[in-house]
Amino acid sequence: MNEKRIPKEFVLQILDNGKYRPITDTEFDLLKREQPEIAKYFIDESEIEKMEIPQIDENAPINYHWEKVSTRMM
């Protein structure tokens, strides 16, 4: 069976010259080496269920765009 024909619900992407594209295997290997604590969520989905979700102050501002939120987190 051709894996490329199997529909995927999510695809990890990278912003490259202003356009999004799927991450390559080489780039994902680099992510696994340099950021294993992040890569584990993409390798084993059961890790997501173990994730601790911090309590957020009700008065905290809400950012609707995921890139702004992720930048704040990093």
N, CA, C and O atoms as a GROMACS GRO file, in nm:
protein
  296
    1MET      N    1   0.084  -0.118   0.000
    1MET     CA    2   0.000   0.000   0.000
    1MET      C    3   0.089   0.125   0.000
    1MET      O    4   0.188   0.132   0.073
    2ASN      N    5   0.053   0.221  -0.081
    2ASN     CA    6   0.128   0.345  -0.093
    2ASN      C    7   0.088   0.440   0.020
    2ASN      O    8  -0.027   0.485   0.025
    3GLU      N    9   0.182   0.470   0.111
    3GLU     CA   10   0.153   0.556   0.226
    3GLU      C   11   0.112   0.696   0.185
    3GLU      O   12   0.038   0.763   0.258
    4LYS      N   13   0.157   0.743   0.070
    4LYS     CA   14   0.123   0.878   0.027
    4LYS      C   15  -0.024   0.889  -0.011
    4LYS      O   16  -0.078   1.000  -0.017
    5ARG      N   17  -0.090   0.777  -0.036
    5ARG     CA   18  -0.231   0.780  -0.074
    5ARG      C   19  -0.323   0.770   0.048
    5ARG      O   20  -0.444   0.787   0.035
    6ILE      N   21  -0.266   0.743   0.164
    6ILE     CA   22  -0.346   0.735   0.285
    6ILE      C   23  -0.369   0.878   0.335
    6ILE      O   24  -0.273   0.950   0.362
    7PRO      N   25  -0.497   0.919   0.347
    7PRO     CA   26  -0.521   1.056   0.394
    7PRO      C   27  -0.474   1.075   0.537
    7PRO      O   28  -0.489   0.986   0.621
    8LYS      N   29  -0.416   1.190   0.564
    8LYS     CA   30  -0.367   1.222   0.697
    8LYS      C   31  -0.451   1.335   0.754
    8LYS      O   32  -0.492   1.426   0.682
    9GLU      N   33  -0.474   1.328   0.884
    9GLU     CA   34  -0.551   1.431   0.948
    9GLU      C   35  -0.464   1.554   0.974
    9GLU      O   36  -0.512   1.667   0.964
   10PHE      N   37  -0.336   1.532   1.006
   10PHE     CA   38  -0.245   1.641   1.037
   10PHE      C   39  -0.113   1.619   0.965
   10PHE      O   40  -0.070   1.506   0.944
   11VAL      N   41  -0.050   1.729   0.926
   11VAL     CA   42   0.082   1.724   0.863
   11VAL      C   43   0.167   1.832   0.929
   11VAL      O   44   0.128   1.948   0.934
   12LEU      N   45   0.283   1.792   0.980
   12LEU     CA   46   0.376   1.887   1.038
   12LEU      C   47   0.437   1.968   0.925
   12LEU      O   48   0.491   1.912   0.830
   13GLN      N   49   0.428   2.102   0.935
   13GLN     CA   50   0.476   2.187   0.828
   13GLN      C   51   0.581   2.285   0.880
   13GLN      O   52   0.596   2.307   1.000
   14ILE      N   53   0.652   2.341   0.783
   14ILE     CA   54   0.758   2.439   0.812
   14ILE      C   55   0.732   2.561   0.725
   14ILE      O   56   0.687   2.549   0.611
   15LEU      N   57   0.760   2.679   0.779
   15LEU     CA   58   0.748   2.803   0.702
   15LEU      C   59   0.880   2.823   0.629
   15LEU      O   60   0.985   2.839   0.691
   16ASP      N   61   0.873   2.822   0.496
   16ASP     CA   62   0.993   2.829   0.413
   16ASP      C   63   0.972   2.937   0.308
   16ASP      O   64   0.890   2.922   0.217
   17ASN      N   65   1.046   3.046   0.320
   17ASN     CA   66   1.035   3.159   0.227
   17ASN      C   67   0.891   3.209   0.215
   17ASN      O   68   0.844   3.238   0.105
   18GLY      N   69   0.823   3.220   0.328
   18GLY     CA   70   0.688   3.276   0.329
   18GLY      C   71   0.577   3.178   0.293
   18GLY      O   72   0.460   3.216   0.291
   19LYS      N   73   0.612   3.052   0.264
   19LYS     CA   74   0.511   2.951   0.229
   19LYS      C   75   0.529   2.828   0.317
   19LYS      O   76   0.641   2.792   0.352
   20TYR      N   77   0.418   2.765   0.351
   20TYR     CA   78   0.424   2.644   0.431
   20TYR      C   79   0.441   2.522   0.341
   20TYR      O   80   0.384   2.514   0.233
   21ARG      N   81   0.522   2.427   0.390
   21ARG     CA   82   0.543   2.302   0.318
   21ARG      C   83   0.562   2.191   0.421
   21ARG      O   84   0.603   2.218   0.534
   22PRO      N   85   0.532   2.067   0.383
   22PRO     CA   86   0.553   1.956   0.478
   22PRO      C   87   0.700   1.946   0.518
   22PRO      O   88   0.789   1.969   0.436
   23ILE      N   89   0.725   1.911   0.642
   23ILE     CA   90   0.861   1.895   0.692
   23ILE      C   91   0.923   1.770   0.628
   23ILE      O   92   0.855   1.668   0.609
   24THR      N   93   1.051   1.777   0.593
   24THR     CA   94   1.120   1.662   0.533
   24THR      C   95   1.166   1.566   0.643
   24THR      O   96   1.172   1.603   0.760
   25ASP      N   97   1.200   1.445   0.603
   25ASP     CA   98   1.252   1.348   0.700
   25ASP      C   99   1.381   1.398   0.765
   25ASP      O  100   1.402   1.378   0.884
   26THR      N  101   1.466   1.462   0.687
   26THR     CA  102   1.592   1.516   0.740
   26THR      C  103   1.565   1.624   0.844
   26THR      O  104   1.630   1.627   0.948
   27GLU      N  105   1.469   1.713   0.816
   27GLU     CA  106   1.434   1.818   0.911
   27GLU      C  107   1.372   1.759   1.037
   27GLU      O  108   1.396   1.808   1.148
   28PHE      N  109   1.292   1.654   1.021
   28PHE     CA  110   1.232   1.592   1.139
   28PHE      C  111   1.338   1.521   1.223
   28PHE      O  112   1.330   1.523   1.346
   29ASP      N  113   1.436   1.460   1.158
   29ASP     CA  114   1.548   1.399   1.232
   29ASP      C  115   1.622   1.505   1.312
   29ASP      O  116   1.663   1.480   1.426
   30LEU      N  117   1.641   1.623   1.254
   30LEU     CA  118   1.706   1.734   1.323
   30LEU      C  119   1.622   1.778   1.444
   30LEU      O  120   1.676   1.805   1.551
   31LEU      N  121   1.490   1.786   1.426
   31LEU     CA  122   1.402   1.821   1.536
   31LEU      C  123   1.413   1.718   1.648
   31LEU      O  124   1.418   1.754   1.766
   32LYS      N  125   1.417   1.590   1.613
   32LYS     CA  126   1.429   1.484   1.714
   32LYS      C  127   1.560   1.497   1.793
   32LYS      O  128   1.562   1.472   1.913
   33ARG      N  129   1.668   1.535   1.725
   33ARG     CA  130   1.797   1.549   1.792
   33ARG      C  131   1.803   1.675   1.877
   33ARG      O  132   1.850   1.671   1.991
   34GLU      N  133   1.756   1.787   1.823
   34GLU     CA  134   1.772   1.916   1.890
   34GLU      C  135   1.660   1.948   1.989
   34GLU      O  136   1.682   2.020   2.086
   35GLN      N  137   1.540   1.894   1.966
   35GLN     CA  138   1.425   1.924   2.052
   35GLN      C  139   1.346   1.796   2.082
   35GLN      O  140   1.229   1.786   2.046
   36PRO      N  141   1.409   1.698   2.147
   36PRO     CA  142   1.340   1.571   2.171
   36PRO      C  143   1.213   1.584   2.255
   36PRO      O  144   1.120   1.506   2.239
   37GLU      N  145   1.210   1.684   2.345
   37GLU     CA  146   1.091   1.702   2.428
   37GLU      C  147   0.970   1.749   2.348
   37GLU      O  148   0.856   1.729   2.391
   38ILE      N  149   0.992   1.810   2.233
   38ILE     CA  150   0.884   1.850   2.143
   38ILE      C  151   0.854   1.739   2.042
   38ILE      O  152   0.738   1.709   2.015
   39ALA      N  153   0.957   1.678   1.988
   39ALA     CA  154   0.941   1.575   1.886
   39ALA      C  155   0.862   1.455   1.937
   39ALA      O  156   0.793   1.389   1.860
   40LYS      N  157   0.872   1.426   2.066
   40LYS     CA  158   0.805   1.307   2.120
   40LYS      C  159   0.654   1.313   2.098
   40LYS      O  160   0.590   1.208   2.086
   41TYR      N  161   0.595   1.431   2.093
   41TYR     CA  162   0.451   1.444   2.070
   41TYR      C  163   0.412   1.405   1.928
   41TYR      O  164   0.298   1.366   1.904
   42PHE      N  165   0.505   1.417   1.835
   42PHE     CA  166   0.477   1.380   1.696
   42PHE      C  167   0.511   1.234   1.668
   42PHE      O  168   0.461   1.176   1.573
   43ILE      N  169   0.595   1.177   1.752
   43ILE     CA  170   0.635   1.037   1.736
   43ILE      C  171   0.533   0.945   1.801
   43ILE      O  172   0.496   0.843   1.743
   44ASP      N  173   0.488   0.980   1.920
   44ASP     CA  174   0.396   0.896   1.997
   44ASP      C  175   0.279   0.980   2.048
   44ASP      O  176   0.294   1.058   2.142
   45GLU      N  177   0.163   0.965   1.984
   45GLU     CA  178   0.048   1.047   2.019
   45GLU      C  179   0.002   1.028   2.163
   45GLU      O  180  -0.062   1.117   2.219
   46SER      N  181   0.033   0.915   2.224
   46SER     CA  182  -0.008   0.893   2.363
   46SER      C  183   0.063   0.990   2.458
   46SER      O  184   0.018   1.010   2.571
   47GLU      N  185   0.174   1.048   2.413
   47GLU     CA  186   0.245   1.147   2.495
   47GLU      C  187   0.160   1.272   2.516
   47GLU      O  188   0.176   1.341   2.617
   48ILE      N  189   0.072   1.302   2.423
   48ILE     CA  190  -0.013   1.420   2.434
   48ILE      C  191  -0.104   1.408   2.556
   48ILE      O  192  -0.127   1.506   2.627
   49GLU      N  193  -0.153   1.288   2.581
   49GLU     CA  194  -0.242   1.266   2.695
   49GLU      C  195  -0.170   1.284   2.828
   49GLU      O  196  -0.233   1.312   2.930
   50LYS      N  197  -0.039   1.268   2.829
   50LYS     CA  198   0.041   1.284   2.951
   50LYS      C  199   0.081   1.429   2.977
   50LYS      O  200   0.132   1.462   3.084
   51MET      N  201   0.057   1.514   2.879
   51MET     CA  202   0.099   1.654   2.887
   51MET      C  203   0.025   1.727   2.999
   51MET      O  204  -0.097   1.715   3.013
   52GLU      N  205   0.100   1.802   3.079
   52GLU     CA  206   0.040   1.884   3.184
   52GLU      C  207  -0.004   2.016   3.123
   52GLU      O  208   0.074   2.085   3.058
   53ILE      N  209  -0.129   2.050   3.145
   53ILE     CA  210  -0.183   2.175   3.093
   53ILE      C  211  -0.186   2.275   3.208
   53ILE      O  212  -0.256   2.254   3.307
   54PRO      N  213  -0.111   2.384   3.195
   54PRO     CA  214  -0.107   2.482   3.304
   54PRO      C  215  -0.239   2.556   3.318
   54PRO      O  216  -0.312   2.574   3.220
   55GLN      N  217  -0.268   2.598   3.439
   55GLN     CA  218  -0.385   2.682   3.463
   55GLN      C  219  -0.354   2.821   3.408
   55GLN      O  220  -0.244   2.873   3.426
   56ILE      N  221  -0.452   2.880   3.343
   56ILE     CA  222  -0.433   3.012   3.284
   56ILE      C  223  -0.525   3.111   3.353
   56ILE      O  224  -0.643   3.083   3.377
   57ASP      N  225  -0.470   3.226   3.386
   57ASP     CA  226  -0.547   3.332   3.449
   57ASP      C  227  -0.661   3.373   3.356
   57ASP      O  228  -0.639   3.394   3.237
   58GLU      N  229  -0.780   3.384   3.410
   58GLU     CA  230  -0.897   3.423   3.331
   58GLU      C  231  -0.880   3.561   3.267
   58GLU      O  232  -0.945   3.590   3.167
   59ASN      N  233  -0.794   3.644   3.324
   59ASN     CA  234  -0.774   3.780   3.270
   59ASN      C  235  -0.664   3.785   3.165
   59ASN      O  236  -0.635   3.892   3.111
   60ALA      N  237  -0.601   3.672   3.136
   60ALA     CA  238  -0.493   3.671   3.037
   60ALA      C  239  -0.550   3.703   2.898
   60ALA      O  240  -0.659   3.658   2.864
   61PRO      N  241  -0.475   3.780   2.819
   61PRO     CA  242  -0.524   3.813   2.684
   61PRO      C  243  -0.529   3.687   2.596
   61PRO      O  244  -0.446   3.597   2.609
   62ILE      N  245  -0.626   3.682   2.509
   62ILE     CA  246  -0.642   3.567   2.419
   62ILE      C  247  -0.588   3.605   2.282
   62ILE      O  248  -0.629   3.705   2.224
   63ASN      N  249  -0.495   3.525   2.233
   63ASN     CA  250  -0.441   3.545   2.098
   63ASN      C  251  -0.503   3.439   2.008
   63ASN      O  252  -0.495   3.320   2.037
   64TYR      N  253  -0.564   3.481   1.902
   64TYR     CA  254  -0.635   3.389   1.816
   64TYR      C  255  -0.548   3.321   1.712
   64TYR      O  256  -0.589   3.220   1.654
   65HIS      N  257  -0.431   3.372   1.688
   65HIS     CA  258  -0.346   3.313   1.585
   65HIS      C  259  -0.242   3.223   1.650
   65HIS      O  260  -0.171   3.266   1.740
   66TRP      N  261  -0.233   3.098   1.605
   66TRP     CA  262  -0.146   3.000   1.669
   66TRP      C  263   0.001   3.040   1.664
   66TRP      O  264   0.076   3.005   1.756
   67GLU      N  265   0.046   3.112   1.561
   67GLU     CA  266   0.187   3.150   1.553
   67GLU      C  267   0.223   3.248   1.664
   67GLU      O  268   0.332   3.239   1.721
   68LYS      N  269   0.134   3.341   1.696
   68LYS     CA  270   0.162   3.436   1.803
   68LYS      C  271   0.169   3.363   1.937
   68LYS      O  272   0.256   3.391   2.020
   69VAL      N  273   0.077   3.269   1.957
   69VAL     CA  274   0.076   3.193   2.082
   69VAL      C  275   0.201   3.110   2.094
   69VAL      O  276   0.264   3.108   2.200
   70SER      N  277   0.240   3.040   1.987
   70SER     CA  278   0.359   2.955   1.993
   70SER      C  279   0.485   3.037   2.014
   70SER      O  280   0.577   2.992   2.083
   71THR      N  281   0.492   3.155   1.958
   71THR     CA  282   0.608   3.242   1.977
   71THR      C  283   0.617   3.284   2.124
   71THR      O  284   0.726   3.287   2.182
   72ARG      N  285   0.502   3.316   2.184
   72ARG     CA  286   0.503   3.353   2.326
   72ARG      C  287   0.549   3.238   2.411
   72ARG      O  288   0.621   3.257   2.509
   73MET      N  289   0.508   3.115   2.376
   73MET     CA  290   0.543   2.998   2.453
   73MET      C  291   0.693   2.970   2.447
   73MET      O  292   0.754   2.928   2.546
   74MET      N  293   0.752   2.993   2.331
   74MET     CA  294   0.894   2.964   2.312
   74MET      C  295   0.976   3.072   2.377
   74MET      O  296   1.099   3.067   2.373
   0.00000   0.00000   0.00000
